[in-house]
Amino acid sequence: MDIKKTQDEINRLDQIQAWNHNFELPNGLTTSRAEQISHGKNLVKYERISKIFDNLNINDMKVLDMGCNEGFFSIKMEERGADVTGIDIDSRRIEKAKFIKDLIRPDSSIQYKNIDIYSDKVKELDEFDLCLCLGFIHRIPDPFTAISILASKADIIIFEWKALKFGSHDESFAFFSTKDIDEKDFYGTEYWLLSYKALERILTRSGFKNFYRVDDPSQRRAILVAGKVDHEIFSNKDKISHRNKIRTLLSHSKRFVTVIWKIITGKINA
Ligand SMILES: C[S@@+](CC[C@H](N)C(=O)[O-])C[C@H]1O[C@@H](n2cnc3c(N)ncnc32)[C@H](O)[C@@H]1O
């Protein structure tokens, strides 16, 4: 595809649904428009999870990317040598993922499928060594059913999600989002915000027994590696250093100062 046709297709897909990620394409083009603000999100997320990927040794694994969106993480998994299947309920996202794959990795064998996790089509899928479940469980109405389905498909699952931001993560809490249905992006609607413990309890009922919490409060997003099987990542977890202690300390200090300021200015009651 020549540059003009590629740009026209980027624009057409953008009109249908704004790009989520700013992909840098081989011919110097990029997907995102200047006014979009989420360019760095996937890069930050990938950076946070990279050490887990290193430890799991993705090479030759069969990986399911659940809620693959435009395929950013599917491509990263294939770059690490995995055999990848990406699934998403949104046909517009799958169309974009295929477009990007053809441009960035023309020889790729990633399979993208337009499937709802709650549909019978998921049962027809193969089994996987690893499932990525990133930015997903707070976007679905029934996490228990979805997780039971995923549990039947993979022995290890990596979760990254918008977790409960208050209370103890050692209590099994779920909080229903105060946001309304997302009218522009229905499949981006927010539902349940789960604590670590709530997610672990759900997983335990589906046969998972090993958990590794990557607990970096400075990022405000939780990451959990869950396993039905034993793997050295669960026994060596203390050796995997993710926490940027200075950043965590600064984040806590900032929140502390913000709360004090709100009390002083009367925005919240002490
Ligand atoms: C916030 S995005 C996360 C995308 C990507 N995994 C990431 O971490 O950046 C959530 C994705 O889940 C998809 N999704 C929502 N409900 C779904 C469902 N029932 N079945 C499959 N995919 C779904 C959405 O279309 C969207 O692409």
The ligand as an SDF file (V2000), in Angstrom:
LIG
                    3D

 27 29  0  0  0  0  0  0  0  0999 V2000
   -9.6150   -1.0040   27.6110 C   0  0  0  0  0  0  0  0  0  0  0  0
   -9.4490   -2.1350   26.2980 S   0  0  0  0  0  0  0  0  0  0  0  0
   -7.9540   -2.9380   26.7200 C   0  0  0  0  0  0  0  0  0  0  0  0
   -7.1710   -3.2940   25.5100 C   0  0  0  0  0  0  0  0  0  0  0  0
   -5.8020   -3.9200   25.7170 C   0  0  0  0  0  0  0  0  0  0  0  0
   -5.9090   -5.2590   26.2340 N   0  0  0  0  0  0  0  0  0  0  0  0
   -4.9360   -3.0590   26.5750 C   0  0  0  0  0  0  0  0  0  0  0  0
   -4.5790   -3.4870   27.6740 O   0  0  0  0  0  0  0  0  0  0  0  0
   -4.5950   -1.9430   26.1780 O   0  0  0  0  0  0  0  0  0  0  0  0
  -10.6750   -3.3830   26.6260 C   0  0  0  0  0  0  0  0  0  0  0  0
  -10.9460   -4.2240   25.4040 C   0  0  0  0  0  0  0  0  0  0  0  0
  -11.8560   -5.2750   25.7440 O   0  0  0  0  0  0  0  0  0  0  0  0
  -12.7750   -5.4230   24.6780 C   0  0  0  0  0  0  0  0  0  0  0  0
  -13.9890   -6.0740   25.1960 N   0  0  0  0  0  0  0  0  0  0  0  0
  -14.9450   -5.5300   25.9920 C   0  0  0  0  0  0  0  0  0  0  0  0
  -15.9060   -6.4240   26.2500 N   0  0  0  0  0  0  0  0  0  0  0  0
  -15.5510   -7.5740   25.6280 C   0  0  0  0  0  0  0  0  0  0  0  0
  -16.1380   -8.8580   25.5310 C   0  0  0  0  0  0  0  0  0  0  0  0
  -17.3220   -9.1310   26.1040 N   0  0  0  0  0  0  0  0  0  0  0  0
  -15.4940   -9.8220   24.8360 N   0  0  0  0  0  0  0  0  0  0  0  0
  -14.2980   -9.5530   24.2220 C   0  0  0  0  0  0  0  0  0  0  0  0
  -13.7060   -8.3400   24.2550 N   0  0  0  0  0  0  0  0  0  0  0  0
  -14.3190   -7.3610   24.9510 C   0  0  0  0  0  0  0  0  0  0  0  0
  -12.9980   -4.0120   24.1780 C   0  0  0  0  0  0  0  0  0  0  0  0
  -13.5370   -3.9760   22.8790 O   0  0  0  0  0  0  0  0  0  0  0  0
  -11.5990   -3.4170   24.2780 C   0  0  0  0  0  0  0  0  0  0  0  0
  -10.8630   -3.5700   23.1060 O   0  0  0  0  0  0  0  0  0  0  0  0
  1  2  1  0
  2  3  1  0
  2 10  1  0
  3  4  1  0
  4  5  1  0
  5  6  1  0
  5  7  1  0
  7  8  2  0
  7  9  1  0
 10 11  1  0
 11 12  1  0
 11 26  1  0
 12 13  1  0
 13 14  1  0
 13 24  1  0
 14 15  1  0
 14 23  1  0
 15 16  2  0
 16 17  1  0
 17 18  1  0
 17 23  2  0
 18 19  1  0
 18 20  2  0
 20 21  1  0
 21 22  2  0
 22 23  1  0
 24 25  1  0
 24 26  1  0
 26 27  1  0
M  CHG  2   2   1   9  -1
M  END
$$$$
